[in-house]
Amino acid sequence: MTIKAQKEISFINECSCIVDETDLAKAILWYQDYPMLSKKKIYMHGCYPAVSIGKTKIHVHRLLMQYWLGIKLPFHASIHHVNENKLDARKENLAVVINSAHNSNHNRGRILSDNHKKKISKANKNRKGIKMKKRHLIPNYQLQDLLNHGLSINTIAKLYQCDWSTIKSRIHENPELLEAEK
């Protein structure tokens, strides 16, 4: 069924979302690319009210904020509910916040168990595209002795089971190691 003309949108609010339905209808018309059905359902998707626009599910609070600002928000922007009520999508209750600030605001004062910290650390190590720095303990006097004995940077790196760039950076950080070698 192809819809040729857009009719006024009405809503079936299944999740008791607090929202200005006229603003939501305008936001849907602003977001969409083509005419759609006049009956829209507001339902829970995750922990937030959402609507479907075509094949896309979008949270009501994010859709409304994008409409009010007139831009499509980037992924790193979050919409914060000022009164902490996830069902309240009124304009005065929403604010745009950067993800890192939003998460730190919600996690402030939270105490994590050692087990949970280990799980977070393990998950971060398994992330793609992020190189986690591991600090290798290489005392300067040992490094200087090895250099004085004529060992190459690669050989020293293999002894300490680290990358050659680690040894190179230690030498760069402590130029006196090279001076003593001569």
C-alpha positions in Angstrom: 0.0 0.0 0.0 1.5 3.3 -1.1 0.4 6.5 0.7 0.1 9.4 -1.7 -0.9 12.2 0.7 0.0 12.7 4.4 -2.9 12.8 6.8 -2.9 14.3 10.3 -1.0 12.0 12.6 -2.8 10.6 15.7 -1.1 8.5 18.5 -1.9 5.4 20.5 0.2 6.0 23.7 0.8 2.4 25.0 3.4 3.4 27.6 1.8 6.5 29.2 4.6 8.7 27.8 4.2 12.4 28.8 4.6 14.2 25.5 3.2 17.1 23.5 1.6 15.1 20.7 1.4 18.1 18.3 5.1 18.6 18.6 5.7 14.9 18.2 3.6 14.8 15.0 5.5 17.8 13.6 8.8 16.1 14.5 7.8 12.9 12.7 6.9 14.9 9.6 10.2 16.7 9.8 12.2 13.5 10.2 10.4 11.4 7.5 11.2 11.3 3.8 7.8 10.3 2.5 4.1 10.2 3.6 3.2 7.6 6.2 0.2 6.1 8.1 -1.8 8.6 10.1 -2.0 6.3 13.2 1.3 6.0 15.2 2.0 3.9 18.2 4.2 5.2 21.1 5.7 2.0 22.7 8.6 1.1 25.0 11.8 0.3 23.2 14.5 -0.5 25.8 13.7 1.7 28.7 12.4 4.6 26.7 9.3 5.5 24.7 9.8 5.2 21.0 8.0 5.5 17.6 8.7 3.8 14.3 9.3 5.9 11.3 9.5 3.6 8.3 11.8 0.8 9.4 13.6 3.0 12.0 12.8 2.9 15.7 13.6 6.2 17.3 13.3 7.3 20.9 10.7 10.0 21.4 12.9 12.3 23.5 15.8 12.2 20.9 13.4 12.8 18.0 11.8 15.8 19.7 15.2 17.3 20.6 16.4 16.9 17.1 13.3 18.6 15.8 13.5 21.5 18.2 17.2 22.1 17.4 16.6 21.5 13.6 19.5 19.1 13.3 20.1 15.4 13.4 22.2 14.8 16.6 25.5 13.0 16.4 26.0 9.7 18.2 28.1 11.2 21.0 25.2 13.5 22.1 22.8 12.2 24.7 19.4 13.6 25.7 19.2 13.9 29.5 15.9 13.8 31.4 16.2 16.5 34.0 13.7 15.0 36.4 15.0 11.4 35.8 11.6 10.3 34.5 12.3 8.4 31.3 8.6 8.7 30.3 8.6 12.5 30.5 9.5 13.9 27.0 8.4 17.5 27.6 10.7 20.3 26.3 11.4 21.6 29.8 12.6 18.2 31.0 15.1 17.5 28.2 18.7 18.7 27.8 21.4 17.8 25.3 24.6 16.5 26.9 27.8 14.9 25.6 27.9 11.2 26.4 31.0 11.3 28.7 29.5 14.1 30.8 26.1 12.3 30.9 27.6 9.0 32.0 29.8 10.6 34.7 26.8 12.5 36.0 24.8 9.3 36.4 27.7 7.3 37.8 28.8 9.9 40.4 29.0 8.4 43.8 28.5 4.9 42.6 30.9 2.3 44.1 32.0 -0.5 41.8 33.1 -3.8 43.2 36.5 -5.2 42.4 34.9 -7.9 40.3 33.0 -5.3 38.3 36.1 -3.2 37.8 37.9 -6.3 36.4 35.1 -7.0 34.0 35.2 -3.4 32.7 39.0 -3.6 32.3 38.7 -6.9 30.4 36.0 -5.5 28.1 38.1 -2.4 27.4 41.1 -4.5 26.5 39.0 -6.5 24.1 37.8 -3.4 22.3 38.8 -3.1 18.6 40.9 -0.1 17.5 42.1 0.9 21.0 45.7 0.2 22.0 45.9 -0.2 25.8 49.3 1.0 27.1 50.9 -1.5 29.5 53.7 0.0 31.6 56.8 -2.2 31.6 59.1 -1.8 34.6 62.6 -1.2 33.1 65.0 0.3 35.6 67.3 2.9 34.1 70.5 1.4 35.5 69.6 -2.0 33.9 68.8 -0.4 30.6 72.1 1.6 30.7 74.1 -1.6 31.5 72.5 -3.5 28.6 73.2 -0.6 26.2 76.8 -0.4 27.5 77.3 -4.1 26.7 76.3 -3.3 23.1 72.9 -4.9 23.0 70.5 -3.6 20.4 67.1 -2.0 21.1 65.4 -5.1 19.6 67.4 -7.5 21.8 66.6 -5.5 24.9 62.9 -5.4 24.0 62.9 -9.2 23.6 64.5 -9.5 27.1 61.7 -7.4 28.7 59.0 -8.9 26.4 57.9 -5.5 25.2 57.8 -3.6 21.9 61.0 -2.0 20.6 59.2 1.4 20.7 59.0 1.1 24.5 62.7 0.8 24.8 63.2 3.6 22.2 60.9 5.9 24.2 62.7 5.2 27.5 66.0 6.1 25.8 64.4 9.2 24.4 62.9 10.1 27.9 66.4 9.6 29.5 69.0 10.9 27.1 71.7 10.4 29.8 71.5 6.6 29.0 73.0 7.3 25.5 75.6 9.7 26.8 76.9 7.2 29.4 77.1 4.6 26.6 79.8 6.6 24.7 
